[in-house]
Amino acid sequence: MSGLYERHLAVSPEWLALYYRHPIELTHGEGRYVWDADGNRYLDFFGGILTTMTAHALPEVTKAVSEQAGRIIHSSTLYLNRPMVELAERIAHLSGIPDARVFFTTSGTEANDTALLLATAYRRSNQILAMRNSYHGRSFSAVSITGNHAWSPTTLSPLQTLYVHGGVRSRGPYAELSDDRFIRACVADLKDLLGHTREAAALIAEPIQGVGGFTSPPDGLFAAFREVLDRHGVLWISDEVQTGWGRTGEHFWGWQAHAENGPPDMLTFAKGIGNGMSIGGVVARAEVMNCLDANSISTFGGSPVTMAAGLANLTYHLEHDLQGNARRVGGLLIERLRSVAAASDAVREVRGRGLMIGIELVKPGTDEADPEAAAAVLEAARVGGLLIGKGGGHNTSVLRIAPPLTLTVAEAEEGASILAEALRAAG
């Protein structure tokens, strides 16, 4: 493995991070498990950054990919594409957005970039409202609206971005307020902000912040925001790249926890729908999606192979009620992890919904983030046979847990036991 690592370093950018002091090469997987090049088996609680949503080597998906590849791999959006139309029909229906149109991309970054293009063209404004501690991707425009300095490598921007409160419930100036007062304070902040600016194009927000450490506001915040946004004509974009497809258990989309005033004007998706294949996209009401007055296509978005994978994966997901499994098994897992955390004075909070769970670590006896501890637990969990992720706001001190949605109760217990030992070993 050291030879491959040296070769990686010789040809890759220095900023292309790898997990672990001794990086591992994953060679194959099955179900919720993966194996490395040395034959070690790991329970996968990160799913390639929430992307292997259903299972590794899911027969229904691999069969669909193989059969489609045997017919035609690529054609582009210049030709009619039956798998693309079929998947678009299903997503439009599931989105909850009336008269919805769907445009496919190859990633969540590109999906958010497209949503920003649509919003700024529709509103004829380059001003974007975003949430503090947010993350929306790697492109120039997505970086410019990311409210997390660890993932924002430049201050140059094609947009004017203004940040509002609300994405982080348990830290910041409103942390000590009740949920109702928290929402009122965030709404007052938004009203004040809009009173000082020119017309904004859109608010883009993750219902649960992913890279930011699986933080979220109280239910109803974005519904309350919507009332203010509508008075100003500002669009609401829900970034569902990590929260979509039932991962939160309680809802199919994260925005549904904030549904009192209707669905967003646009939602973006990616990651889990392809179960590892490269699919992203935007759903928007027709008036917004059709606002562009110049040609636009996607060479690789909507590829027949990736669409076949998405159709097979979504069909399996719905037929096996994976949202319900995320709710049931995720509920058991988060309670088990809270029990584990109670024995560690390094754990500040265990939070999340369904199979999207964060464990925030601090220096014992303080409220100070502890990224070194997070890195140590990540390493110890790998040694114990468990793969997890990490993230967070001001410091990367949150363990991110997001297994495939087919996770069993026995596997949830196995992962929790390994994490308990990893917390003890790292402490």
Phi, psi and chi 1 to 4 in degrees:
 res  aa     phi    psi   chi1   chi2   chi3   chi4
   1 MET       -  -34.8  178.5   51.1   56.8      -
   2 SER   -59.1  -34.9   60.6      -      -      -
   3 GLY   -63.4  -42.6      -      -      -      -
   4 LEU   -66.7  -36.9 -176.9   58.9      -      -
   5 TYR   -63.7  -43.2 -179.1   39.8      -      -
   6 GLU   -63.4  -40.0  -66.1  -58.4  -38.9      -
   7 ARG   -65.0  -39.7  -70.6  163.3   60.1 -169.2
   8 HIS   -58.8  -47.8  169.2   90.4      -      -
   9 LEU   -62.3  -32.2  -67.4  176.1      -      -
  10 ALA   -74.1  -22.7      -      -      -      -
  11 VAL  -121.5   -4.9  -63.9      -      -      -
  12 SER  -107.8  153.6  -57.4      -      -      -
  13 PRO   -61.7  149.6  -17.0   28.4      -      -
  14 GLU   -63.5  -26.5  -68.9 -178.0   -3.9      -
  15 TRP   -85.7    2.0   42.3  -99.9      -      -
  16 LEU   -84.2   91.6 -170.2   62.4      -      -
  17 ALA   -73.1  149.9      -      -      -      -
  18 LEU  -122.2  144.1  -68.5  168.7      -      -
  19 TYR   -75.0  149.5  -89.2  172.3      -      -
  20 TYR    79.5  145.1  -51.2  118.4      -      -
  21 ARG   -61.0  -36.1  -73.2 -170.4  -63.7  -90.2
  22 HIS  -118.3   92.0  -57.7  -71.4      -      -
  23 PRO   -56.3  147.5  -25.9   36.2      -      -
  24 ILE  -110.7  149.7   58.9  175.6      -      -
  25 GLU  -104.7  115.2  176.6 -167.8    1.5      -
  26 LEU   -85.0  127.5  -61.0 -179.0      -      -
  27 THR  -107.1  -29.7   57.5      -      -      -
  28 HIS  -163.7  165.4   61.6  -72.8      -      -
  29 GLY  -150.2  162.9      -      -      -      -
  30 GLU  -154.9  126.9 -177.5  176.2   -8.5      -
  31 GLY    64.6 -121.8      -      -      -      -
  32 ARG  -101.8   11.7  -85.2   69.8   54.5 -163.5
  33 TYR  -117.7  150.4  -67.3   89.9      -      -
  34 VAL  -133.5  160.0  -67.7      -      -      -
  35 TRP  -125.3  146.5  -76.4 -100.6      -      -
  36 ASP   -98.9  178.0   69.2   16.0      -      -
  37 ALA   -66.4  -17.1      -      -      -      -
  38 ASP   -93.9    3.7  -64.3  -38.1      -      -
  39 GLY    88.8    4.8      -      -      -      -
  40 ASN   -77.0  138.9  -60.1  -54.3      -      -
  41 ARG  -101.7  139.9 -171.4 -175.4   78.4  157.5
  42 TYR  -131.0  141.0  -55.4   95.1      -      -
  43 LEU   -78.8  123.8  178.8   58.7      -      -
  44 ASP   -92.7  107.4 -173.6    1.1      -      -
  45 PHE  -107.0   21.5  -95.3   29.9      -      -
  46 PHE  -133.2  -21.8 -156.8   37.2      -      -
  47 GLY    55.9   42.3      -      -      -      -
  48 GLY    59.6   45.6      -      -      -      -
  49 ILE    63.3   59.5  -40.5  177.8      -      -
  50 LEU    62.8   25.5  -68.5   81.6      -      -
  51 THR  -104.1  -40.0  -60.2      -      -      -
  52 THR   -77.3   79.7  -52.8      -      -      -
  53 MET   -73.8  -34.8  174.0  177.4   72.1      -
  54 THR   -99.4  -61.6  -51.6      -      -      -
  55 ALA  -173.6  155.4      -      -      -      -
  56 HIS   -71.8  139.1  -69.4  -80.3      -      -
  57 ALA    54.3   40.9      -      -      -      -
  58 LEU   -63.2  118.3 -174.1   70.4      -      -
  59 PRO   -55.9  -38.2  -26.8   35.3      -      -
  60 GLU   -63.4  -36.4  -71.9   81.0   -7.8      -
  61 VAL   -77.4  -46.3  171.8      -      -      -
  62 THR   -62.8  -36.0   55.3      -      -      -
  63 LYS   -65.6  -44.0  179.7  173.9 -177.1  -72.8
  64 ALA   -63.3  -41.3      -      -      -      -
  65 VAL   -64.0  -46.5  168.8      -      -      -
  66 SER   -63.3  -44.1  177.1      -      -      -
  67 GLU   -67.0  -41.8  -70.7 -179.2   -8.8      -
  68 GLN   -66.9  -40.1 -179.5   59.4   52.7      -
  69 ALA   -62.2  -29.8      -      -      -      -
  70 GLY   -74.1  -16.3      -      -      -      -
  71 ARG   -95.7  -64.4  -69.1 -169.5  -69.9  -90.8
  72 ILE  -157.4  136.0 -173.7  169.1      -      -
  73 ILE   -91.6  -38.7  -69.5  176.1      -      -
  74 HIS  -144.1  144.3  177.5   70.9      -      -
  75 SER  -143.8  -26.9   62.1      -      -      -
  76 SER    85.0  171.3   90.7      -      -      -
  77 THR   -79.3    4.7   54.8      -      -      -
  78 LEU   -78.3   -8.4  -67.9  174.1      -      -
  79 TYR  -126.7  153.1  -55.5   92.7      -      -
  80 LEU   -60.1  142.2  -76.7  172.3      -      -
  81 ASN  -139.3  101.3  179.2  -24.6      -      -
  82 ARG   -60.2  -48.9 -172.4  173.3  -60.7  -85.6
  83 PRO   -59.7  -35.4  -22.9   33.1      -      -
  84 MET   -66.6  -44.1 -176.2 -179.1   77.0      -
  85 VAL   -64.5  -41.9  172.0      -      -      -
  86 GLU   -64.6  -42.6  -69.5  176.7   -7.4      -
  87 LEU   -69.9  -39.0 -175.0   56.2      -      -
  88 ALA   -60.7  -40.9      -      -      -      -
  89 GLU   -59.9  -43.5  -71.1  172.1  -23.8      -
  90 ARG   -69.3  -42.1  -60.3 -168.3   71.3  177.9
  91 ILE   -68.1  -40.5  -67.8  173.8      -      -
  92 ALA   -58.3  -43.3      -      -      -      -
  93 HIS   -65.8  -44.3  173.3   71.4      -      -
  94 LEU   -70.7  -22.7  -70.7  165.6      -      -
  95 SER   -65.8  -29.4   73.6      -      -      -
  96 GLY    82.3   -1.0      -      -      -      -
  97 ILE   -88.9  125.0  -64.4  175.1      -      -
  98 PRO   -67.9  145.4   22.8  -31.5      -      -
  99 ASP    48.0   50.8 -164.8   19.0      -      -
 100 ALA   -79.3  145.0      -      -      -      -
 101 ARG  -119.8  148.4  -60.4  -67.1 -171.2  -89.9
 102 VAL  -125.2  131.9 -178.2      -      -      -
 103 PHE  -123.9  125.5  178.5   76.8      -      -
 104 PHE   -92.8  141.5  -72.5  105.9      -      -
 105 THR  -125.7 -170.4   67.3      -      -      -
 106 THR  -105.3   -2.8   59.6      -      -      -
 107 SER  -162.4  166.8   68.4      -      -      -
 108 GLY   -67.4  -36.8      -      -      -      -
 109 THR   -56.7  -49.8  -69.5      -      -      -
 110 GLU   -66.9  -33.1 -169.2 -174.3   -6.9      -
 111 ALA   -63.4  -46.7      -      -      -      -
 112 ASN   -66.1  -37.9  -75.3  -30.9      -      -
 113 ASP   -59.2  -42.4 -168.1   81.9      -      -
 114 THR   -65.9  -42.1  -58.1      -      -      -
 115 ALA   -61.3  -39.3      -      -      -      -
 116 LEU   -66.0  -40.0  -66.1  170.3      -      -
 117 LEU   -59.1  -47.4  170.3   65.8      -      -
 118 LEU   -63.0  -45.9  -68.8  168.2      -      -
 119 ALA   -63.7  -45.2      -      -      -      -
 120 THR   -69.9  -34.2   53.2      -      -      -
 121 ALA   -69.9  -43.5      -      -      -      -
 122 TYR   -64.7  -40.7 -178.6   78.7      -      -
 123 ARG   -94.5   -8.1  -69.6  -80.5  -68.0  155.0
 124 ARG    52.0   48.1  -62.1 -173.0  179.6  -80.3
 125 SER  -149.6  142.2  166.4      -      -      -
 126 ASN  -103.7   16.3   76.4  -28.4      -      -
 127 GLN   -93.3  126.5 -170.6  170.4   97.0      -
 128 ILE  -122.1  136.4  -62.8  -66.2      -      -
 129 LEU   -96.9  133.0  -53.1  177.0      -      -
 130 ALA  -137.4  168.6      -      -      -      -
 131 MET   -96.1  143.1  -53.9  -58.0  -66.2      -
 132 ARG   -62.2  144.0  -60.7  178.6 -172.5 -172.5
 133 ASN    76.0   12.2 -164.5   51.8      -      -
 134 SER   -83.5  165.7   59.5      -      -      -
 135 TYR  -145.7  131.5  175.0   81.3      -      -
 136 HIS  -132.9    6.4  -63.1  -73.1      -      -
 137 GLY   131.6 -174.1      -      -      -      -
 138 ARG  -107.9  -10.8 -170.3 -161.3   50.8   77.2
 139 SER   -71.2  169.6   69.0      -      -      -
 140 PHE   -58.6  -44.0 -170.1   37.7      -      -
 141 SER   -73.8  -37.9   66.7      -      -      -
 142 ALA   -67.5  -39.5      -      -      -      -
 143 VAL   -62.3  -35.3  162.8      -      -      -
 144 SER   -71.4  -14.7   73.3      -      -      -
 145 ILE  -110.4    7.1   59.1  165.6      -      -
 146 THR   -81.9  125.0  -72.4      -      -      -
 147 GLY   -96.8   34.2      -      -      -      -
 148 ASN  -135.4  108.4 -175.7  -37.8      -      -
 149 HIS   -62.1  -25.8   70.9   83.1      -      -
 150 ALA   -65.1  -20.4      -      -      -      -
 151 TRP  -120.1   20.6  -66.5   91.5      -      -
 152 SER  -127.8   88.3 -173.4      -      -      -
 153 PRO   -79.7   -2.7   29.4  -35.4      -      -
 154 THR  -146.9  149.3  177.9      -      -      -
 155 THR   -94.1   -7.0   57.5      -      -      -
 156 LEU   -68.6  143.6  -60.3  175.0      -      -
 157 SER  -158.2  144.9  172.2      -      -      -
 158 PRO   -83.4   -3.3   30.6  -34.8      -      -
 159 LEU  -125.7  156.8  -56.4  166.5      -      -
 160 GLN   -99.1  115.8 -178.6 -175.1   24.8      -
 161 THR  -109.5  131.7  -53.8      -      -      -
 162 LEU  -121.9  134.2  -56.3  170.7      -      -
 163 TYR  -105.5  137.4  -65.6   98.1      -      -
 164 VAL  -115.6  163.0  -63.9      -      -      -
 165 HIS   -80.2  156.7  -74.9  -67.3      -      -
 166 GLY   134.8  -18.5      -      -      -      -
 167 GLY   -75.1  -21.1      -      -      -      -
 168 VAL  -119.7  116.5 -178.4      -      -      -
 169 ARG   -79.8  -38.9  177.4   66.2 -174.6   89.4
 170 SER  -103.0    6.5   61.8      -      -      -
 171 ARG  -136.2  165.7  -73.2 -172.0 -179.4  -86.5
 172 GLY    98.0 -177.3      -      -      -      -
 173 PRO   -69.3  -17.5   23.6  -34.0      -      -
 174 TYR  -110.5   11.7  -54.4  147.2      -      -
 175 ALA   -61.0  -32.1      -      -      -      -
 176 GLU   -84.7   -4.0  -56.8  -54.2  -42.7      -
 177 LEU   -78.9  157.3  -59.0  178.6      -      -
 178 SER   -67.5  166.5   66.5      -      -      -
 179 ASP   -57.7  -45.5  -77.2   -5.8      -      -
 180 ASP   -63.0  -43.8  -74.2  -15.9      -      -
 181 ARG   -70.3  -33.5  -68.7 -176.9   63.8 -160.1
 182 PHE   -59.1  -49.0 -179.3   94.1      -      -
 183 ILE   -62.2  -44.3  -69.7  175.3      -      -
 184 ARG   -61.6  -40.0  -72.0 -160.6  -62.1  -88.2
 185 ALA   -66.3  -40.6      -      -      -      -
 186 CYS   -67.6  -38.7  -67.7      -      -      -
 187 VAL   -65.3  -41.4  168.6      -      -      -
 188 ALA   -62.7  -38.6      -      -      -      -
 189 ASP   -62.9  -43.0  173.3   66.9      -      -
 190 LEU   -63.8  -44.6  175.6   61.9      -      -
 191 LYS   -59.9  -43.1  -71.9  178.9  178.5  177.1
 192 ASP   -64.1  -42.0 -177.9   69.0      -      -
 193 LEU   -61.9  -46.6 -176.9   64.4      -      -
 194 LEU   -66.8  -23.1  -69.1  174.2      -      -
 195 GLY   -74.5  -12.1      -      -      -      -
 196 HIS  -110.2    0.2  -68.3  -73.8      -      -
 197 THR  -122.0  168.6   68.3      -      -      -
 198 ARG   -76.7  176.0  -60.4 -173.8   67.9   83.7
 199 GLU   -62.3  129.8  -70.9 -170.2  -10.3      -
 200 ALA   -89.9  155.9      -      -      -      -
 201 ALA   -83.6  -48.3      -      -      -      -
 202 ALA  -161.9  158.2      -      -      -      -
 203 LEU  -103.8  126.1  166.4   73.8      -      -
 204 ILE  -111.5  133.3 -174.9  167.6      -      -
 205 ALA  -152.7  142.1      -      -      -      -
 206 GLU   -87.0  126.9  -54.3  155.8  -85.5      -
 207 PRO   -58.1  -38.3  -25.6   35.1      -      -
 208 ILE  -127.2  123.4  -61.0  176.8      -      -
 209 GLN   -72.6  126.4  -65.4 -178.8  -31.5      -
 210 GLY   -80.9  -76.7      -      -      -      -
 211 VAL   -57.4  -29.4  170.0      -      -      -
 212 GLY   -68.3   -3.5      -      -      -      -
 213 GLY   106.6   27.6      -      -      -      -
 214 PHE    57.5   43.5  -68.4  173.0      -      -
 215 THR   -93.2  156.1   61.9      -      -      -
 216 SER  -156.8  157.3   62.6      -      -      -
 217 PRO   -83.7  173.4   33.2  -35.8      -      -
 218 PRO   -62.5  150.6  -18.1   29.7      -      -
 219 ASP   -55.2  137.9  -73.1   -2.1      -      -
 220 GLY    99.3   -9.8      -      -      -      -
 221 LEU   -59.4  -49.4  173.3   71.3      -      -
 222 PHE   -72.3  -24.1  -65.0  115.2      -      -
 223 ALA   -66.0  -41.0      -      -      -      -
 224 ALA   -67.5  -39.8      -      -      -      -
 225 PHE   -59.0  -39.5  -84.8    5.4      -      -
 226 ARG   -58.7  -38.5 -175.5   66.9 -178.3  -86.6
 227 GLU   -59.2  -42.2  -67.6 -176.5   14.3      -
 228 VAL   -70.5  -45.1  179.0      -      -      -
 229 LEU   -59.8  -43.0  -61.9  174.4      -      -
 230 ASP   -62.0  -35.4  -78.0   -7.8      -      -
 231 ARG   -65.5  -25.1  -72.6 -161.3  -68.0  -90.0
 232 HIS  -101.8   -2.0  -69.0  -94.3      -      -
 233 GLY    75.8   14.3      -      -      -      -
 234 VAL   -82.6  132.6  179.1      -      -      -
 235 LEU   -76.6  155.3  -56.9  177.8      -      -
 236 TRP  -115.2  119.9  171.0   26.3      -      -
 237 ILE  -107.8  120.1  -55.2  167.7      -      -
 238 SER   -98.0  115.3 -174.3      -      -      -
 239 ASP   -82.5  100.4  179.7  -17.6      -      -
 240 GLU  -103.5   22.3  -58.3  -83.7   -3.6      -
 241 VAL   -58.6  -38.2  169.2      -      -      -
 242 GLN  -104.8  -25.5  -62.3 -164.8   32.4      -
 243 THR   -93.5   -9.0   49.6      -      -      -
 244 GLY   -75.1  169.5      -      -      -      -
 245 TRP    70.7   25.1  -41.3  111.9      -      -
 246 GLY    85.9    7.7      -      -      -      -
 247 ARG   -59.6  -33.5  175.7  165.4  -70.9  -78.7
 248 THR   -76.4   -6.1   67.4      -      -      -
 249 GLY    80.8  -54.0      -      -      -      -
 250 GLU   -72.0  -29.0  -65.1  178.6   45.2      -
 251 HIS  -139.1  154.6  -55.2  100.0      -      -
 252 PHE   -75.1  -36.4 -165.6   78.2      -      -
 253 TRP  -120.8  147.0  -55.8  104.7      -      -
 254 GLY   -61.6  -32.0      -      -      -      -
 255 TRP   -63.7  -20.2   70.2  -99.5      -      -
 256 GLN   -69.0  -12.8  -69.7  168.8  -34.7      -
 257 ALA   -77.6   -3.5      -      -      -      -
 258 HIS  -134.8   40.6  -49.8  -92.4      -      -
 259 ALA   -93.9    4.1      -      -      -      -
 260 GLU   -56.3  -35.5 -178.9 -179.8  -16.7      -
 261 ASN  -108.9   27.8  -67.3  -47.0      -      -
 262 GLY    94.0  177.3      -      -      -      -
 263 PRO   -77.2  166.7   30.5  -36.0      -      -
 264 PRO   -68.2  164.4   26.3  -34.0      -      -
 265 ASP   -71.4  -32.7  -62.7  -71.4      -      -
 266 MET  -142.3  149.0  -75.9 -173.5  -90.1      -
 267 LEU  -132.0  146.9   68.3   81.7      -      -
 268 THR  -112.4  147.2   58.4      -      -      -
 269 PHE  -142.4  163.7   63.0   84.5      -      -
 270 ALA  -177.1 -147.6      -      -      -      -
 271 LYS    46.8 -101.7  -68.9 -166.8 -178.7  -72.3
 272 GLY   -62.0  -26.5      -      -      -      -
 273 ILE   -60.3  -32.0 -179.0   60.2      -      -
 274 GLY   -92.3   -4.6      -      -      -      -
 275 ASN    51.9   35.3 -160.4   47.9      -      -
 276 GLY   116.8  -22.8      -      -      -      -
 277 MET   -77.4  154.6  -62.5  -64.4  -74.4      -
 278 SER   -85.2   94.3 -175.6      -      -      -
 279 ILE  -131.4  132.1  -55.3  176.7      -      -
 280 GLY  -138.8  175.8      -      -      -      -
 281 GLY   176.5  171.6      -      -      -      -
 282 VAL  -126.0  135.2 -178.4      -      -      -
 283 VAL  -112.3  130.4 -171.9      -      -      -
 284 ALA  -145.3  152.0      -      -      -      -
 285 ARG   -63.8  149.6   53.4 -172.0  175.8   90.0
 286 ALA   -55.0  -40.8      -      -      -      -
 287 GLU   -58.0  -38.0 -179.7 -175.9   14.7      -
 288 VAL   -78.2  -47.3  175.8      -      -      -
 289 MET   -61.3  -33.3 -175.8   67.3   84.1      -
 290 ASN   -91.1   12.6  -65.8  -26.6      -      -
 291 CYS   -79.0  -14.6   75.3      -      -      -
 292 LEU   -69.5  139.4  -59.3 -175.6      -      -
 293 ASP  -113.0   23.3   61.0    1.4      -      -
 294 ALA  -137.6  162.5      -      -      -      -
 295 ASN   -65.1  146.1  -68.5  -30.2      -      -
 296 SER  -155.3  132.7 -167.0      -      -      -
 297 ILE  -135.5  179.3   65.7  166.0      -      -
 298 SER  -135.6  120.2 -179.9      -      -      -
 299 THR   -65.1  -45.9  -58.9      -      -      -
 300 PHE  -108.2  -18.8  -67.1  107.7      -      -
 301 GLY   -62.8  133.9      -      -      -      -
 302 GLY    78.2   20.8      -      -      -      -
 303 SER   -52.9  137.9  149.4      -      -      -
 304 PRO   -53.4  -37.6  -27.5   35.4      -      -
 305 VAL   -70.0  -46.4  172.3      -      -      -
 306 THR   -68.0  -34.3   60.5      -      -      -
 307 MET   -66.8  -38.8  -63.9  -65.1   97.2      -
 308 ALA   -61.9  -41.1      -      -      -      -
 309 ALA   -63.3  -44.5      -      -      -      -
 310 GLY   -62.4  -42.0      -      -      -      -
 311 LEU   -62.3  -46.3  -82.1  165.8      -      -
 312 ALA   -64.9  -41.1      -      -      -      -
 313 ASN   -67.7  -45.0 -168.6   44.9      -      -
 314 LEU   -64.9  -40.1 -177.2   57.7      -      -
 315 THR   -60.4  -46.9  -62.3      -      -      -
 316 TYR   -61.2  -44.5 -175.5   94.3      -      -
 317 HIS   -56.6  -49.2  177.9  -68.8      -      -
 318 LEU   -72.9  -40.2  -63.4  174.1      -      -
 319 GLU   -67.2  -27.3  -70.3 -179.6  -11.0      -
 320 HIS  -104.9   11.4  -67.6   81.1      -      -
 321 ASP    46.9   56.9 -172.8   22.8      -      -
 322 LEU   -70.2  -25.4  -63.6 -166.5      -      -
 323 GLN   -62.9  -43.6  178.0 -176.3  -21.3      -
 324 GLY   -63.2  -38.3      -      -      -      -
 325 ASN   -65.9  -38.9 -168.1   65.5      -      -
 326 ALA   -61.4  -38.8      -      -      -      -
 327 ARG   -67.7  -46.6 -178.3  178.0   62.9 -107.1
 328 ARG   -71.2  -55.8  -67.7 -175.5  -64.6  -89.5
 329 VAL   -71.1  -37.3  179.4      -      -      -
 330 GLY   -62.8  -39.0      -      -      -      -
 331 GLY   -62.5  -42.4      -      -      -      -
 332 LEU   -65.1  -41.4  -66.6  170.8      -      -
 333 LEU   -65.8  -43.2  178.4   57.2      -      -
 334 ILE   -67.1  -35.1 -163.7  167.6      -      -
 335 GLU   -69.0  -37.9  -69.8  -52.6  -46.3      -
 336 ARG   -64.6  -40.4  176.1   72.1  170.6   87.1
 337 LEU   -69.8  -33.1  -68.8  174.7      -      -
 338 ARG   -66.3  -35.2  -77.7  173.9  175.0  154.8
 339 SER   -66.3  -41.9  175.5      -      -      -
 340 VAL   -62.1  -43.7  165.9      -      -      -
 341 ALA   -65.8  -29.2      -      -      -      -
 342 ALA   -61.3  -22.1      -      -      -      -
 343 ALA   -89.4    1.3      -      -      -      -
 344 SER  -124.5  124.1  173.4      -      -      -
 345 ASP   -80.9    4.3   57.5    1.5      -      -
 346 ALA   -92.1   -9.0      -      -      -      -
 347 VAL   -96.5  118.6  177.4      -      -      -
 348 ARG   -83.2  -39.8  179.6  178.9 -175.8  -90.9
 349 GLU  -160.6  142.1 -176.5 -179.1   25.9      -
 350 VAL  -112.8  121.9  177.9      -      -      -
 351 ARG  -139.2  166.7   56.4  177.9  175.7 -105.0
 352 GLY   135.9 -176.9      -      -      -      -
 353 ARG  -144.0  142.7  -80.1 -176.0  165.7  170.2
 354 GLY    56.1 -132.1      -      -      -      -
 355 LEU  -103.3   50.0  -70.5  172.7      -      -
 356 MET  -140.2   88.3 -168.4  171.9 -176.7      -
 357 ILE  -125.2  135.4  -56.8  168.5      -      -
 358 GLY  -119.4  140.4      -      -      -      -
 359 ILE  -119.2  110.8  -57.6  176.1      -      -
 360 GLU   -91.1  127.7 -176.2  177.2  -10.6      -
 361 LEU  -106.2  141.6  -57.4 -177.9      -      -
 362 VAL  -133.9  164.0  -67.7      -      -      -
 363 LYS   -69.4  127.6  -64.2  178.3 -179.8  177.8
 364 PRO   -50.5  135.3  -28.2   36.2      -      -
 365 GLY    82.2    2.1      -      -      -      -
 366 THR  -133.5  178.4   75.8      -      -      -
 367 ASP  -109.3   18.5 -155.3   33.4      -      -
 368 GLU   -88.4  127.8 -176.2 -179.2  -11.9      -
 369 ALA   -57.2  147.2      -      -      -      -
 370 ASP  -129.5   80.4 -165.3  -15.5      -      -
 371 PRO   -63.9  -29.3   19.5  -30.2      -      -
 372 GLU   -64.1  -39.1  -69.3   78.9   13.7      -
 373 ALA   -66.4  -40.1      -      -      -      -
 374 ALA   -61.1  -43.2      -      -      -      -
 375 ALA   -63.5  -39.0      -      -      -      -
 376 ALA   -67.4  -40.4      -      -      -      -
 377 VAL   -67.6  -38.9  174.4      -      -      -
 378 LEU   -56.3  -46.1 -168.3   84.6      -      -
 379 GLU   -65.3  -45.2  -67.4  -79.5   -4.0      -
 380 ALA   -65.7  -36.6      -      -      -      -
 381 ALA   -64.4  -40.7      -      -      -      -
 382 ARG   -62.0  -43.7 -175.6 -160.6   62.8   78.0
 383 VAL   -58.7  -35.8  171.2      -      -      -
 384 GLY   -80.5   -4.8      -      -      -      -
 385 GLY    97.6   27.5      -      -      -      -
 386 LEU  -133.6  132.1  179.7   71.4      -      -
 387 LEU  -103.4  124.8  -56.6 -175.4      -      -
 388 ILE  -130.5  175.6   58.1  175.5      -      -
 389 GLY  -115.9 -178.4      -      -      -      -
 390 LYS  -146.8  160.7   59.6  179.7  179.9  175.4
 391 GLY  -171.4 -158.8      -      -      -      -
 392 GLY   136.2  171.2      -      -      -      -
 393 GLY   -87.3  -96.7      -      -      -      -
 394 HIS   -63.0  -29.6  -63.6  -68.5      -      -
 395 ASN  -142.3  147.6  -76.9  -69.8      -      -
 396 THR   -78.7   82.3  -54.2      -      -      -
 397 SER  -127.6   20.3   59.0      -      -      -
 398 VAL  -116.9  129.0  179.0      -      -      -
 399 LEU   -81.3  127.7  -52.1  175.6      -      -
 400 ARG  -105.9  124.5  -62.6  168.8   66.6 -161.9
 401 ILE  -121.7  116.6  -63.5  161.8      -      -
 402 ALA  -152.2   76.8      -      -      -      -
 403 PRO   -73.3  168.1   -8.8   24.3      -      -
 404 PRO   -56.1  149.6  -27.1   36.1      -      -
 405 LEU   -75.1   -3.5  -57.3 -170.7      -      -
 406 THR   -89.6    7.6   51.1      -      -      -
 407 LEU   -49.8  136.4 -172.5   74.9      -      -
 408 THR   -94.7  164.8   67.2      -      -      -
 409 VAL   -61.6  -40.9  171.2      -      -      -
 410 ALA   -63.0  -40.2      -      -      -      -
 411 GLU   -69.7  -35.9  -69.4  162.1  -13.4      -
 412 ALA   -61.8  -42.6      -      -      -      -
 413 GLU   -66.9  -40.4  179.2   59.8   35.8      -
 414 GLU   -59.7  -47.8  177.5 -171.8   -6.2      -
 415 GLY   -63.2  -41.3      -      -      -      -
 416 ALA   -63.8  -38.5      -      -      -      -
 417 SER   -65.8  -40.7  -63.2      -      -      -
 418 ILE   -65.7  -40.6  -64.2  171.9      -      -
 419 LEU   -64.1  -39.2  -97.9  176.5      -      -
 420 ALA   -59.5  -44.4      -      -      -      -
 421 GLU   -68.2  -37.4 -178.5   56.3   38.5      -
 422 ALA   -64.6  -40.0      -      -      -      -
 423 LEU   -64.2  -39.4  -77.1  164.9      -      -
 424 ARG   -67.3  -42.8  -76.5 -168.1  -68.0  -91.6
 425 ALA   -67.8  -36.2      -      -      -      -
 426 ALA   -79.4  -21.1      -      -      -      -
 427 GLY   -78.4      -      -      -      -      -
